Amino acid sequence: TDEQVRLSASQPTIGIVAPRDKNPQIVMWDPAVYSFDSFADIGASGATLLYFEGATYIDYLLGKGWVTEDQVDASYDGSPARFIAEGNLVQQGFASAEPYQYQNEFEDWGKPV
């Protein structure tokens, strides 16, 4: 759906089915490093937010002023390596996958996000 939103001006579409009732996208961080209660808290912290290029929610967060251009980093490639190595990043994920994986599958992390 990010692509549909991004291309809607030049390629209008009509949705006929919603595959999910809720979107499982999240942003996650190490709770031992940060204790955010809102997106504004993330912005105020100056923390880097990793995301996949083209994710439309980033435009929304920027538009609301909750994060700044210098905080967002579109270099996220799906790998846990940078998040684990640096330890102080905020990163996009899916509530249905990453929290479990980071705690139970990625031995270099092995704790909640």
KELUMVEX-643900 format. One line per field, with one value per residue (C-alpha): x, y, z; residue in three letters. Coordinates in Angstrom, 2 decimals, padded with zeros to 5 digits. Layout:
N
X <- X_...;
Y <- Y_...;
Z <- Z_...;
r <- ALA_...;
***
This chain:
113
X <- 000.00_002.96_003.51_-000.17_-000.07_003.19_001.95_-001.69_-001.40_-000.11_-001.66_-005.00_-006.23_-009.32_-008.93_-011.22_-009.89_-008.08_-005.71_-005.36_-007.61_-004.57_-001.21_001.51_004.22_006.11_009.16_011.28_014.23_016.16_014.07_017.29_018.46_015.21_011.82_009.69_005.98_005.33_006.79_007.53_009.76_011.71_012.14_013.25_015.87_017.68_017.85_018.38_015.29_016.12_013.46_013.01_013.22_009.74_007.91_005.12_004.71_008.06_006.57_003.72_006.07_008.15_005.05_003.78_007.20_007.59_010.97_013.46_015.10_018.49_017.11_015.63_017.87_016.48_019.36_017.50_017.79_015.97_019.13_019.42_023.19_023.28_020.55_022.41_025.88_024.98_022.40_021.00_018.92_015.18_014.15_011.04_009.66_006.56_004.87_004.22_007.93_010.76_009.96_010.00_013.03_015.18_014.40_014.44_016.32_019.06_021.57_023.61_020.55_018.49_016.33_013.08_012.75;
Y <- 000.00_002.38_002.17_002.86_005.97_007.21_006.72_007.73_011.03_009.41_005.94_006.12_002.81_001.45_-000.94_-003.94_-005.89_-005.11_-008.01_-007.03_-005.27_-003.68_-002.75_-004.54_-001.95_-000.75_001.22_-000.48_000.32_-001.04_-000.23_-000.19_002.78_004.70_004.95_006.60_007.21_008.95_009.69_013.20_011.60_009.86_013.19_014.97_012.28_012.82_009.03_007.71_006.02_003.31_002.52_001.03_003.64_004.61_003.94_006.53_006.68_008.49_011.34_011.49_011.59_014.30_016.29_016.24_017.41_014.34_013.44_015.49_014.93_014.46_011.61_009.44_007.00_005.05_002.56_-000.19_-003.40_-005.83_-007.09_-006.97_-006.33_-002.55_-002.40_-005.01_-003.53_000.06_-000.64_002.89_002.98_003.13_000.83_-000.09_-003.61_-005.74_-006.49_-009.99_-010.77_-008.61_-008.55_-012.36_-012.67_-010.22_-011.82_-015.48_-015.97_-013.34_-014.62_-011.41_-009.53_-012.00_-009.46_-007.56_-004.57;
Z <- 000.00_000.41_-003.32_-004.00_-001.84_-003.36_-006.96_-006.43_-008.30_-011.50_-011.14_-009.31_-007.93_-006.25_-003.32_-003.31_-000.34_002.88_003.60_007.27_009.74_011.38_009.91_011.92_011.20_014.25_015.19_017.81_020.06_023.00_026.10_028.16_026.05_025.41_027.12_024.46_024.94_021.62_018.20_019.49_022.15_019.38_017.61_020.77_021.44_018.15_017.69_014.17_012.71_010.16_007.56_004.09_001.32_000.14_003.41_003.37_007.14_007.31_005.26_007.77_010.79_009.10_008.14_011.72_012.93_015.13_013.61_011.62_008.24_009.87_012.02_009.30_007.46_004.50_004.43_006.34_004.33_006.59_008.27_012.07_011.87_012.26_014.91_016.98_016.41_017.25_019.96_020.03_016.85_016.30_013.48_011.57_011.85_011.96_015.27_013.93_013.41_014.76_018.50_018.55_016.28_018.20_021.55_020.51_017.25_017.06_019.62_019.47_020.79_022.86_024.69_024.16_021.85;
r <- THR_ASP_GLU_GLN_VAL_ARG_LEU_SER_ALA_SER_GLN_PRO_THR_ILE_GLY_ILE_VAL_ALA_PRO_ARG_ASP_LYS_ASN_PRO_GLN_ILE_VAL_MET_TRP_ASP_PRO_ALA_VAL_TYR_SER_PHE_ASP_SER_PHE_ALA_ASP_ILE_GLY_ALA_SER_GLY_ALA_THR_LEU_LEU_TYR_PHE_GLU_GLY_ALA_THR_TYR_ILE_ASP_TYR_LEU_LEU_GLY_LYS_GLY_TRP_VAL_THR_GLU_ASP_GLN_VAL_ASP_ALA_SER_TYR_ASP_GLY_SER_PRO_ALA_ARG_PHE_ILE_ALA_GLU_GLY_ASN_LEU_VAL_GLN_GLN_GLY_PHE_ALA_SER_ALA_GLU_PRO_TYR_GLN_TYR_GLN_ASN_GLU_PHE_GLU_ASP_TRP_GLY_LYS_PRO_VAL;
***
